[in-house]
Structures are given as C-alpha cells and as structure tokens.
Amino acid sequence: MLFHAQLRQAMDDVVRILTRKIATLHNNSKQRLEQHHLQRIINTDALISQFRNMLYAFNDSKSDAERIKSANQALTDSPENVISI
C-alpha cells in the first residue's frame, strides 16, 4: 500500500512537471508567432510603401528615361532587403 501511494505521488509529480514544461513551451511559441506576425506586417507595409512610391514616380514622369530615374530615386531600400527580413 505504501509503495502504491509513493508511486502515485511520483507519477503526479512527473505529470505536474511535464504540464509546466508544455505550458512554458506553448507560451514561448505563442510569443514567437506574434513577433513573426508583427515582423511580416512591418515588411508588408514597407513593400507596399515602396510600390506606392514607385507608382507615383512612374506616373509623374514624362519620358521613359525620366521614369526609370524617378523609379530608382523612389526606392528607399532594396526590395531584397525588405523581403529577406
């Protein structure tokens, strides 16, 4: 009887430890996912902003050479840098 009580107590302790570990992993994963979503929002906003600037520059220019020059000036950061983050 004493052996069964000790075994039950040990199993309860293991379950409590595992439950805490899983809860910690879950919370950490949730925070990392939220950070990832926020970073994706920032990247998307930056790309949309660059695209809008390119459209304005392209629309305001008359000749093809002016359009290319204006489009290059409208780029605040290379798209590769924004996408790779």
N, C-alpha and C positions, 0 to 999 in steps of 0.2 A: 504494500500500500504506500509506504513512504517513497519507494522507488518510482512509482507511477506519478505521485504528486511532484517529485523533483523533475521527472521527465516532462510533465505537462508544463511546469514553470519554465523550464529551459526552452521548450517549444514556443511558449508565449513570448519569451524574451527575444527569440530569433525573429518571430513574426513582427514584433514591435520595431526591431532594428531594421528589418527589410522595409517595413512600411515607411519609416522615416527616410531611409535612403531613396526609395522610389519617389516620395513626395519632394525631396530635395532635387532629384533629377528632373522631375516634372516642372518644378518652379524655374530651375535654371534654363531648361529648354524653352519654356514659355517666354522668358525674358529675352533669350537669344532670338527667338522667332519675331518678337515685337521689334527688336533692334534691326533685324533684317528687313522687315516690312517698312520701317521708317527710312532706312537707307535706300530702299528701292523707290520710295516716294520722292526722296530728295533727288535721286538720279533721274527719275522720270521728269520731274519738274525742270531740271537743268536741261535735259534734252529738248523738251517742248519749248523752253525759252530760247534755246539756240535756233531751233527750227523757225520760230516766230521771227526772230531777228533776221534770219536768212531770207524769209519771205518778204519782210519789209525792205531789206536791202535789194533784193531782186526786183521787187515791184517799183521801187523808186528810181532805178537806173534806166537809162535810155538804150545805150548800146550794149552789145554782148561783153565787150571788154570792161565797161563800167560795172556791169552786173557781176562779173567774176571778181573784180577788185572789191566791190561793196560786199559781196558774199564772204570773201576772205577776211575782210575787216570786221564783219559781224560775228565771226567765230570768237567767242571769249575763251573757250577751252577746246581742245581737240575732242571730237566725239569718242575717240578710242579711250581717252582718259575718263570720260564720264561713264561710258559703258562698262569699263573694266572694274569699276569700284564695286 
